[in-house]
Amino acid sequence: MVSQTFSFRTVPGFFLQDEPTTDPDTFDYSSTNFGLIPRSYENDTAGSKDRTQWDRFARHIVHLNTNADKGTSYKVLFLGRHGEGVHNVAERRYGTKAWDEYWSLLDGDEHGTWVDAHLTAVGIAQAQFAHDTWAKQIATGMPPPQSYYASPLHRCCQTAAVTFERLGIPLTDPFQPVVKELLRETMGEHTCDRRSNKSAIAAEFPRYRFEAGFVEEDELWDPKVRESDELRNKRLLELLNDVFLTDENIFLSLTAHSGAITSILEIIGHRKFPLATGTVIPVVVKAQSMGGWH
C-alpha cells in the first residue's frame, strides 16, 4: 500500500503571473502567451534558438524532472476558472452582501435557478475564447495537457467541454476528463455549489470519467454550514497529494473555481492572483515527498 504526502512550492520565473508587478485586474492571459516569460534555460542548446519559447519551456520542465532528486517532481498545472455562471450574474444583481446573506441560500429567483449553476451565454463565449487561445498557443509549441481534471459542478464540466473538445490535440477527441470531487468550489449553504447526482452528471456528460469512489449523492454540501478557508485549503491539499501521487504526467489541466484555485495557489506559496471567469493561470509546481513507500 502506498502512503505518501508531499510538500509543494511554486517555482517562479516562468510566467508573468509569478511577478509581483503583474496586476491581476488588467492582465490578459490570451495576448501574453498565457504569461510565458521569454528567457533562456540552463538546458538550452545551440539549436534552441530555432525552437519556440513554448517548446524550450516544455523541454526545460522535462529536464528538471529528469535531473530531480529522488522523491522530487515538477508539474505544470493549467488552472482554469469556469466561465460566467448564472449565480455570478445573480450576485452582481443583488450585491455580494445580500447574495451571501440571503439569495445564495435559495434555489433561484424569477430569472431562473442557480442550483449547481450553469453557464450563461457570456460564460460559454468565455470558454470558447479559451478554446481559441489554447489552439493558438498549441500551434506555437505549447505543450498540450497530458491529463485533464474537472470539478463535478456543471459550470466546470461545461467549461471544460467547450474549451477542449475538438481542439485537435491528444485526449480531446473524444474528450474524457476525470471528474474529481475535491476540486469543487467552497462548499455549504450556497445552493450554486451543491452538485448534481452522479447519474445526472453522467447523462449530461456521458464521456466524462469519474474518479474511483465518486458517489451518487452529494455528501459534502451542508445547507447550514459554509466551508471555512482553512478547511477548503485542507481539501485542496488532499487533492494535490492525490494528483501528484497517482498521475505521472507533467502537464495537467484543472478546470475549477475561484475558491479552489485560490486555495491551490496558497498551498504552493504562489502570490495571490484572482482569476476572472473563463481565464487560466499556469503554475510550475515542485513537489517533494514527505513520506515514503510502504
C-alpha positions as CSV (number, residue, x, y, z in Angstrom):
1,M,0.0,0.0,0.0
2,V,1.3,3.5,-0.9
3,S,1.2,6.1,1.8
4,Q,2.8,9.3,0.7
5,T,2.3,13.1,1.1
6,F,4.2,16.0,-0.4
7,S,5.3,19.5,0.3
8,F,4.5,21.8,-2.6
9,R,6.0,25.1,-3.7
10,T,5.7,27.2,-6.8
11,V,8.8,27.7,-8.9
12,P,8.7,31.4,-10.0
13,G,10.3,33.0,-13.0
14,F,8.4,31.2,-15.8
15,F,5.2,33.2,-16.0
16,L,4.3,36.9,-15.7
17,Q,1.7,35.9,-13.1
18,D,4.5,35.0,-10.8
19,E,5.8,38.6,-10.8
20,P,4.5,41.0,-8.1
21,T,4.4,43.8,-10.7
22,T,1.7,42.0,-12.8
23,D,-1.7,43.3,-12.0
24,P,-4.3,40.5,-11.9
25,D,-7.1,43.0,-12.7
26,T,-5.7,44.1,-16.0
27,F,-3.6,41.0,-17.1
28,D,-4.7,39.4,-20.3
29,Y,-3.6,35.7,-20.5
30,S,-4.6,35.4,-24.1
31,S,-2.4,38.2,-25.6
32,T,0.7,37.3,-23.5
33,N,1.1,33.6,-24.4
34,F,-0.5,32.6,-21.1
35,G,2.0,34.8,-19.4
36,L,5.1,32.8,-20.6
37,I,8.2,34.9,-20.0
38,P,10.8,34.9,-22.9
39,R,14.0,33.7,-21.4
40,S,16.8,31.2,-21.7
41,Y,17.1,27.9,-19.8
42,E,20.1,26.0,-18.5
43,N,19.5,23.1,-20.8
44,D,19.2,25.2,-24.0
45,T,21.5,24.0,-26.8
46,A,22.9,25.6,-29.9
47,G,19.8,24.7,-31.8
48,S,17.4,26.1,-29.2
49,K,17.3,29.4,-30.9
50,D,15.3,27.7,-33.7
51,R,12.7,26.4,-31.3
52,T,9.7,28.3,-30.0
53,Q,9.7,29.6,-26.4
54,W,7.0,27.2,-25.5
55,D,8.9,24.2,-26.9
56,R,12.0,25.3,-25.0
57,F,9.9,25.7,-21.8
58,A,8.5,22.2,-22.2
59,R,11.9,20.7,-22.7
60,H,13.2,22.5,-19.6
61,I,10.4,21.1,-17.4
62,V,11.2,17.6,-18.7
63,H,14.9,18.4,-17.9
64,L,14.0,19.4,-14.3
65,N,12.2,16.1,-13.8
66,T,15.0,14.0,-15.4
67,N,17.5,15.6,-13.1
68,A,15.4,15.8,-10.0
69,D,16.4,14.2,-6.7
70,K,14.5,11.0,-5.7
71,G,11.1,12.0,-4.3
72,T,11.0,15.3,-6.1
73,S,9.0,16.1,-9.2
74,Y,7.8,19.1,-11.2
75,K,4.4,19.6,-12.9
76,V,2.8,22.4,-14.8
77,L,-0.7,23.0,-13.7
78,F,-3.0,24.9,-16.0
79,L,-5.6,26.2,-13.6
80,G,-8.7,27.3,-15.5
81,R,-11.7,29.1,-13.8
82,H,-15.1,28.2,-15.2
83,G,-16.9,30.8,-17.4
84,E,-19.6,33.1,-16.1
85,G,-22.4,31.3,-14.4
86,V,-26.0,32.3,-13.7
87,H,-25.0,32.6,-10.0
88,N,-22.3,35.2,-10.9
89,V,-25.0,37.3,-12.6
90,A,-27.3,37.0,-9.6
91,E,-24.6,38.1,-7.2
92,R,-24.0,41.2,-9.3
93,R,-27.7,41.8,-9.4
94,Y,-28.2,41.7,-5.6
95,G,-24.8,42.7,-4.4
96,T,-22.3,40.5,-2.5
97,K,-23.7,41.2,1.0
98,A,-27.3,40.4,0.1
99,W,-26.2,37.4,-2.0
100,D,-24.2,35.9,0.8
101,E,-26.8,36.5,3.5
102,Y,-30.0,35.7,1.7
103,W,-30.2,35.0,-2.1
104,S,-27.4,32.4,-2.3
105,L,-29.3,30.2,0.2
106,L,-32.3,30.0,-2.2
107,D,-32.6,27.8,-5.3
108,G,-33.2,30.8,-7.6
109,D,-35.4,33.8,-8.3
110,E,-37.8,34.9,-11.0
111,H,-34.9,34.8,-13.5
112,G,-34.3,31.1,-13.0
113,T,-32.5,28.6,-10.8
114,W,-28.8,28.6,-9.8
115,V,-28.6,25.2,-8.1
116,D,-25.5,23.6,-9.5
117,A,-25.3,26.8,-11.6
118,H,-25.0,26.5,-15.4
119,L,-23.0,28.9,-17.7
120,T,-24.6,32.0,-19.2
121,A,-24.2,32.8,-22.9
122,V,-21.3,35.0,-21.8
123,G,-19.8,32.1,-19.9
124,I,-20.0,29.9,-23.0
125,A,-18.4,32.6,-25.0
126,Q,-15.6,32.9,-22.5
127,A,-14.9,29.2,-22.7
128,Q,-14.9,29.4,-26.5
129,F,-12.4,32.2,-26.2
130,A,-10.2,29.9,-24.0
131,H,-10.6,27.2,-26.7
132,D,-9.3,29.6,-29.4
133,T,-6.5,30.8,-27.1
134,W,-5.4,27.2,-26.4
135,A,-5.5,26.5,-30.2
136,K,-3.3,29.5,-31.0
137,Q,-0.8,28.7,-28.3
138,I,-0.5,25.0,-29.1
139,A,0.2,26.0,-32.7
140,T,3.3,27.8,-31.4
141,G,4.6,24.7,-29.5
142,M,2.7,25.0,-26.2
143,P,2.7,21.6,-24.5
144,P,-0.8,20.2,-24.6
145,P,-2.1,18.8,-21.3
146,Q,-1.4,15.1,-20.8
147,S,-4.2,14.8,-18.2
148,Y,-7.5,16.7,-17.7
149,Y,-9.4,17.1,-14.4
150,A,-12.7,18.9,-13.8
151,S,-14.8,19.8,-10.8
152,P,-18.1,17.9,-10.8
153,L,-20.1,21.1,-10.8
154,H,-21.9,21.7,-14.0
155,R,-20.3,25.0,-14.9
156,C,-16.9,23.4,-14.8
157,C,-17.9,20.4,-16.8
158,Q,-19.5,22.6,-19.3
159,T,-16.5,25.0,-19.5
160,A,-14.1,22.1,-19.9
161,A,-16.2,20.7,-22.8
162,V,-16.3,24.0,-24.7
163,T,-12.7,24.7,-24.1
164,F,-11.1,21.4,-25.0
165,E,-13.4,19.4,-27.2
166,R,-12.3,19.2,-30.9
167,L,-9.1,21.1,-30.1
168,G,-7.1,18.7,-32.3
169,I,-4.7,17.5,-29.7
170,P,-4.4,14.2,-27.9
171,L,-7.2,13.2,-25.4
172,T,-9.7,15.8,-26.7
173,D,-11.4,13.8,-29.4
174,P,-13.2,12.3,-27.6
175,F,-12.7,14.5,-24.6
176,Q,-12.7,12.4,-21.4
177,P,-11.6,14.4,-18.4
178,V,-11.6,12.9,-14.9
179,V,-14.2,14.4,-12.6
180,K,-12.7,15.0,-9.1
181,E,-14.9,15.6,-6.1
182,L,-12.4,17.6,-4.1
183,L,-11.9,20.1,-7.0
184,R,-15.1,21.8,-6.1
185,E,-15.9,25.3,-5.0
186,T,-16.2,26.4,-1.4
187,M,-18.9,24.1,-0.1
188,G,-22.0,24.6,2.0
189,E,-25.0,27.0,2.2
190,H,-24.8,28.4,-1.3
191,T,-27.0,26.3,-3.5
192,C,-25.0,27.1,-6.6
193,D,-22.2,24.9,-5.1
194,R,-24.4,21.9,-4.5
195,R,-23.6,19.3,-7.1
196,S,-26.0,17.2,-9.1
197,N,-26.2,13.5,-8.6
198,K,-23.6,11.4,-10.3
199,S,-26.2,9.9,-12.7
200,A,-27.3,13.3,-13.8
201,I,-23.7,14.4,-14.5
202,A,-23.1,11.2,-16.4
203,A,-26.2,11.8,-18.5
204,E,-25.2,15.3,-19.3
205,F,-21.5,14.5,-20.0
206,P,-21.5,10.8,-21.0
207,R,-17.9,10.6,-21.9
208,Y,-16.5,12.0,-18.7
209,R,-14.8,9.6,-16.3
210,F,-15.4,9.7,-12.6
211,E,-12.6,9.1,-10.1
212,A,-12.8,5.9,-8.1
213,G,-15.1,6.2,-5.1
214,F,-17.2,9.0,-6.6
215,V,-20.7,8.6,-5.0
216,E,-24.2,9.2,-6.4
217,E,-25.4,11.8,-3.9
218,D,-23.6,14.9,-2.9
219,E,-22.4,14.0,0.6
220,L,-20.2,17.1,1.1
221,W,-22.5,20.0,0.7
222,D,-24.1,21.2,4.0
223,P,-27.1,23.5,3.8
224,K,-26.3,25.1,7.2
225,V,-22.5,25.3,7.3
226,R,-20.2,27.2,4.9
227,E,-16.8,25.7,4.5
228,S,-14.0,27.8,6.0
229,D,-10.9,28.9,4.0
230,E,-8.8,26.7,6.3
231,L,-10.9,23.6,5.6
232,R,-11.0,24.4,1.8
233,N,-7.2,24.6,1.8
234,K,-7.1,21.2,3.6
235,R,-9.4,19.7,1.0
236,L,-7.3,21.1,-2.0
237,L,-4.1,19.9,-0.3
238,E,-5.6,16.4,-0.3
239,L,-6.5,16.8,-4.0
240,L,-2.9,17.9,-4.8
241,N,-1.4,15.0,-2.9
242,D,-3.7,12.6,-4.8
243,V,-2.9,14.0,-8.2
244,F,0.9,14.1,-7.6
245,L,0.8,10.6,-6.2
246,T,-1.3,8.9,-8.9
247,D,-0.5,10.9,-12.1
248,E,2.9,10.6,-13.6
249,N,2.2,13.1,-16.3
250,I,3.8,16.6,-16.2
251,F,1.4,18.9,-17.9
252,L,-2.1,18.9,-16.3
253,S,-5.3,20.9,-16.9
254,L,-7.6,21.5,-13.9
255,T,-10.9,23.2,-14.6
256,A,-12.2,24.6,-11.3
257,H,-13.5,27.6,-9.3
258,S,-12.1,30.8,-7.9
259,G,-12.1,29.4,-4.3
260,A,-10.4,26.1,-5.3
261,I,-7.8,27.9,-7.4
262,T,-7.2,30.4,-4.6
263,S,-6.5,27.5,-2.2
264,I,-4.2,25.8,-4.7
265,L,-2.2,29.0,-5.2
266,E,-1.9,29.5,-1.4
267,I,-0.9,25.9,-0.8
268,I,2.0,26.1,-3.3
269,G,3.1,29.6,-2.0
270,H,2.2,31.5,-5.1
271,R,1.2,35.1,-4.9
272,K,-2.5,35.9,-4.8
273,F,-3.8,36.1,-8.3
274,P,-7.6,36.2,-8.5
275,L,-8.9,35.0,-11.9
276,A,-11.8,36.5,-13.8
277,T,-14.4,33.9,-15.1
278,G,-13.1,31.9,-18.0
279,T,-9.4,32.7,-17.6
280,V,-6.4,30.5,-17.0
281,I,-3.2,30.7,-14.9
282,P,-0.3,28.2,-15.4
283,V,2.0,27.5,-12.5
284,V,5.1,25.4,-12.2
285,V,4.9,23.3,-9.0
286,K,7.8,21.4,-7.3
287,A,6.7,18.6,-5.1
288,Q,8.9,16.8,-2.6
289,S,7.9,13.6,-0.9
290,M,7.4,13.9,2.9
291,G,6.6,10.2,3.4
292,G,7.6,7.0,1.7
293,W,6.6,3.8,0.1
294,H,5.0,1.3,2.5
